[in-house]
Structures are given as C-alpha cells and as structure tokens.
Amino acid sequence: MGKINITAKIQRYNPEQDKRPRWQDFRLEVDDESTILDILNEIHWKIDGTLAYRRSCRSSICGSCAMNVNGCNVLACETPLHRFGNKLKIKPLPGFAVLKDLVVDLEPFFAKLRRIKPYLIVKRPIPDKEFLQSTEQFEEIGESTLCILCAACSSACPSSWPNEDYIGPAALLKAYRYIFDSRDDGSDDRLDIINDKNGVWRCHTIFNCMEACPKKIKITEYLSRLKVKILENSL
Amino acid sequence: MKQEEAKKFHKIDVVVVGAGLAGLRAALEVARNGAQVAVLSKVYPTRSHSGGAQGGIAAALANVSEDSVDSHVFDTIKGSDYLADQDVIKFFCQEAIQSIYELEHMGVPFSRTADGRINQRPFGGHSQPRACFASDITGHVLLHTLYEQCLKHNVHFFNEFQVFSLITKDSICRGVAAWDIRDGGLHIFHSKAVLLATGGYGRAWKITSNAHANTGDGVALVLEEGLPLEDMEFVQYHPTGLYKHGILLTEAARGEGGYLINDAGERFMKKYTPAKMELGPRDMVSRAEQQEINEGRGIGGKDYVYLDLRHLGAAKILERLPQIYDLALNYLKVDAIKEPVPIQPTAHYSMGGIAANIHTEVISDARGTVFSGLYAAGEAACHSLHGANRLGTNSLQDAVTFGRIAGIRMSRYVQENELLPLPANPLEKAQAKISRLMEGNGSEKHAAIREVLQENMTRYLGVFRNEADMRKVLDVIRTLQQRYQNVRIDDRGQAYNLDLFEAIEVGNLLSFSEVIVESALLRQESRGAHYRSDFPKRDDANWLKHTLAWRKNGKIVFDFKTVFIYPEYQPQERKY
C-alpha cells in the first residue's frame, strides 16, 4: 500500500448559512487503496468536522452512502479511489433535495415505497408450517430482493427528475418483488396502482437505473415484466 | 431544561429505540395489539446493521435432517460454555420455530429445498443443519420484510433520531429525550414503556465487522441511569473477517464447505476441533486462527490466514455465497473462485449487554428486581441466551423472538398502567451533553480519541487476554475519558450535525468500554470467548456466575447473578 495525493472537490451546502450549494476543494494525502468513504471520513475526522454525509455498514449492504462521484451514482463505501484517479468530484445524489452537504432528503423516496403496498398480501389460508415455494418460484424474485433501497437508481432516472410523482424504479422493483412472489394474493391491487402515467408507464427503458444499481439488479427488465403483466391482465 | 423548552413533545404508549430486527419485530407486535408505537432510529430503518447478517437464522425445523428442539437446546448450552441461562435457552429454542413460520408468512424470501420448504444449512457449533437462510443475505431480507410489515401496520417512524438520554423518575422509565439529526433540536417522547433495541457495540474495536452505527448507545444510556450491565467481558470475535477491513464473511462459507488454511497449506482446524473441523464454535475457531498467526503460521508469517472456497466451484459460490464473492473482490481484489481469501478474527458480537430477564424486562439488581417501563432486546440485551459464546444464527433468532416477546409484554404493560408524569427537568441530562460539546472550547477531537480507543481494544482486548495487557488498555481508557472532557466539535449548527452525534457516540464507547475491561480483569478464568492466557482453565467452582456491573460515583462496582441450570444439563468439559 502506498500513499497518493488527491484533490476532492466536494459540494457543500449548509442550510443555516448558504443560499445555494458551493464547491470546496480538499487536498490531502491518502492510502492508495482507500475507498471514497475512507476519504470522506479522513476529511470529516481530521480536517473539517462540519462535513455531513451518511454512512453506516461500510460493506455495501445498508445503502446509506449512495452519492455521485465524478458523474456516477455509487456507494462510497465500496468504491475504490483508483476507479476515478486522484481528482474526485463528489456531490449528493442528483434529483433529490439537499439537506446538507452530501445528505439528501429521502422522505419522498420512502413515501413512494408505501404507495405500492410493499408487503405480502395473503388471502389464502395460512398453513401451520411454511408456504411451499419451488426453487423456480423463488428464483423469480430472488434477485429483486437484493435491493438495498440506496436510491442510486431513482436518482439516475431521467424520468424521475421532472416528475416528482413518478413512483420510480426502486419502488416499482419492490412492486415486482411482491407481485411475482408465488405466495402473494395482492397483485391486482398493486397492478392497479402502478398502471398509471406516474406508475410503470413512466419508465421509458433508459436503463440508467440498471447502470447505477450497486447490486447490479436488472431493474429495467423487471419493470418491463410488470408492463407485460398489466397488458396480459387487460386482455 | 423544562418540558416546555423541548422543540417538540410527543406522547405515545411505547417508544422503541433502534430499528433493527428486535426493534421492528417488537414495534410490529405492539402495533398489531392496537397500542401506539414510535420507532426512533439514528439511521433509516433499512440501514440497521441486522441487515449485515448473512448466513442464516436458527430454528429446529428439521426440514433437511432429523433435528429437534432438544438438540438445539443442548448445542446452545454447550456453545455458551455453560454460562447461559438454560430456561431462557429452552424457551428460545421452542419459540424459534414459530418465529420462523411467522416470518415466512410475512413474505421473507427464504431459499428453498427441492420440495419447496425452507432450506437449512450447517453452521458452527450446531450438530444439525438448522440455519434457515436466504442465500447469504438473510439479515437483509429479514430486515426489509419486517420494515415493510411495520409500514403495513402504520408504525410511526422517527427516522434519524438519536436518543441522548432516558427519562426516569422513582425507578420508572417515562420516556426518552432524542435529538432530531435532520433538523436539530431535542424532542421529548413521553411514554409508558421504552424498549432499548440499539444493537451491539463492536465499534469500540479497530478491526470489527460492525457498522459505524454500532456504538452501544442503549448500553451506555442504561449505565448512565445507574442500572447494571451483564457479562460484558464476553465479546465474540468472528473467525472470518476480511483481512484489514474486518468486514464479515459469513460462517456459511464454511457451512457450505469452505476450508481454513495456514501458511503451510494445512487445514489447521484438525488440531483444534477435529470432529467439527472448520465448523467448530466461533470462540475456538478464532483462537485457533490467532494461535496459528502468533506461532508464525499466518500467510507469509503475517497476521492473517486463508478462507479457501475454490473447491466449492463457481456455481455453488455464486448461488450460495454471492455477497461473499463480491466483498472479497471489491475490497481485497481477490477472486474467491480462483484464489483463497485473506481473513482474520474480527470483533463481531456482544454476548453481554443490558441486564434483562426472560420477559425482556430490564432488571436493576442480582435478585432480578424489575425497573418498570424499561425493556431490552436483541444484541443490546443480555437475557442471558448466549452465555460466554454465541452460536452463529442464534442472534437473528434472538432478535426476532425476543423482539416479539418484548412487543407482547409491552402491549400488556401499557394496557395495565397509566402514563406517569415526567420529572421536572426531563431534558437536563441530554441538554448538558449537547451544551458541553456545542459550547466547549476544548482542543480535543473526538475522532482522535476514538481511534486510540479502537487501536488499544484490538491490540489488548482480543482473542487472547492477560492482566498486563488489560491494565494497559484500562489506563488508556481512563486517560481518554479525561481527554473527552475537552472535546471540541467543529460543527455548531443544527442541521444534520454529524460531528455532534459522533461525539456523543464516542462518549458512549468510552463509557461501556471501561466496563468491558474491568469485567474481563475481574473474571480470572477462561470461558467461551473470554480467554485469559494467565488463567487458561474454566473455573466452575468460582466463576459459574453472571457478572453484573454498575457505575457508581465514577467507579465500576460488581455483583454476581446465579446461572440457571437444569439437572440434566450439568456443566461438562467442552470438546468438539
């Protein structure tokens, strides 16, 4: 492991002081194996304690640290410095209101999740033991359950930017996860909710969500399957 | 500071602090029973570190073998090195089965057997394959499913609220004072019952599997109230932390057949737990690794050994252990299909915690006197289910099952009890902490203090312990506590003040770390995860008892609590 000098240009915004966001350059020496999160920690802990950002697990599972680095939405904790070289430009997730520095307002994001009824709806009798589900049925939803709700996809989605009411890829993926769960009896309700101009039809298969997804979930594909399902049901 | 001076005042039946599995399961139960419940979490609920759990959740479903509750009971007792309370274990192992079916009915996407039932895999210290799992993201899917169930039942979430103090009077808990991280300001939550489900405290160590958030806040709050902590000397070091990072690589990697290899290419576990090999209990596997390293058989003589998955083949690795594969690739640039993965023991789980009984009620003395209105569940609590060493997959089950029990008990409690008045100055303690940090003119940085603590805890309070080392770390902690009095934070603002809440967390780390070290010094024997090179034998005659520790007048004082033991499960020598 060696040392490297870097410049991190970070978007700063303090709602108690700033009218609009500004850029601040930090020049520092770091280990060349550092992640983006390591660099933010280094700045926050040793140089400027006022820098605000979210982080927790630092192992790509909690979804706290999604942000935009050199134009890409990434999880700061799993992204090595060497992916971008020694000049970094770090800003909060685009498309969200900024609360402070790299911290965005996620309340609207989580509110959208509620809209699609993100829970198993069971109308059949509940067995004493588990519902049976074949491996094939499990695999229909397996990948979609990987979603960590980091919001990188919704932030990267051009259809989301001008349409605050668009449910967005993350919540639609969650709708997929329940609609295609063999144990669920609520798909008619959910399909009604997403069969809307601000539902799945707002997805124009731009694939930005898939590119941004740190879990490499084929989001656009699953959203397309939702569209097919709606059309099949209407026949 | 008077009640009127709070930024906002909330009156509610139940406050749950922490939104991991224990907190969410409890909140769900309370909401289903018709009481009002607020969940306060310093991170968004789906960011809680329960989501970091990978390999599985234990229950003797017997889906893939002839398993039984009795077998689960005995494995857990033996795993605990006979320190766990056996009535708690028996209750837990019975309830575990119902807990799993409930979770499945809520929609948890478990991996399946060929005939469509919940699949189960082997885990260390369990004599049967009893870990129900969802690939290697079990904690993640449990966390999301429970969060979504809470949304369904209209649980009220206060996202990004950090509790700065409990509000108590006359030995009754009456609520909490919490800081609104997003906008700043102290809120009062006036309630009949409070559940502390704040998780573990691995962030006291440098090499840890724990999230930044795991700073033992609930444990520190209880200590501050003059209530006891139990068995704090027992800290689990997970055998497979990603080298240098400490990030968890699930035990399921060994459950699926992975090997541990030293510098000579030898599967060294044959010398330590020959009957179980890599699936020995975690305390023994971590010690074996450390011994290999200490005796020069780490890879290239360095401080790590290998986890070797190559013989499992690409298909199995990518189906059963995809997260492990990605973590090794992203953080160490190691392709686990083609290369062995460097690993080392990493601080992982706290067997000790807030002293609580089998009903999750917090107790105030060795006789078990209940402190009304205060509950604890999950890793923050010590019931004691895990004794001196926890078996893998018992912790998710602990959180879910005792979260449910806490929900049931609190629902009953709030029905039977009135809301009692707040003390005259409910915000006093919380406000004092904020004022000192926000208005102080000291010269110390909290991050520097934390770094020294973490380095010393990892160096001196690890897999092997001895008196001289522990005295060193105790001196360090006392010095750091002094330095902490002069902490100055850069950020004096209200909105998303990361500086402030990290400073509070460092105060918490310093508070309970002293108890961990003092408890470990006191216990002059080796049991489970607490191994003393200067007292290498288990000593049932003197130490088959729980440690209770209080802070009184600035000093740590102790008492001891009896271990509940059934006649049929008398302590034996622990061999695997």
Interface residues (C-beta under 8 A of the other chain):
Chain A: N14 P15 E16 Q17 H44 W45 K46 D48 G49 T50 L51 A52 Y53 R54 R55 S56 C57 R58 S59 S60 I61 C62 G63 S64 E78 P80 L99 K100 D101 V103 L106 E107 F110 L113 R114 K117 P118 Y119 L120 V122 I126 D128 K129 E130 F131 L132 Q133 S134 T135 Q137 F138 I141 G142 T145 L146 C147 I148 L149 Y178 D181 R183 D184
Chain B: V43 Y44 T46 R47 S48 H49 G51 G52 L61 I100 Y101 E104 H105 M106 G107 P109 F110 S111 R112 A114 D115 G116 R117 I118 A134 S135 I137 H140 V141 H144 T145 E148 Q149 L151 K152 N159 R182 A211 H212 A213 H245 I247 L248 Q323 D326 L327 N330 Y331 K445 A447 A448 E451 I489 D490 D491 G493 Q494 A495 Y496 N497 L498 D499
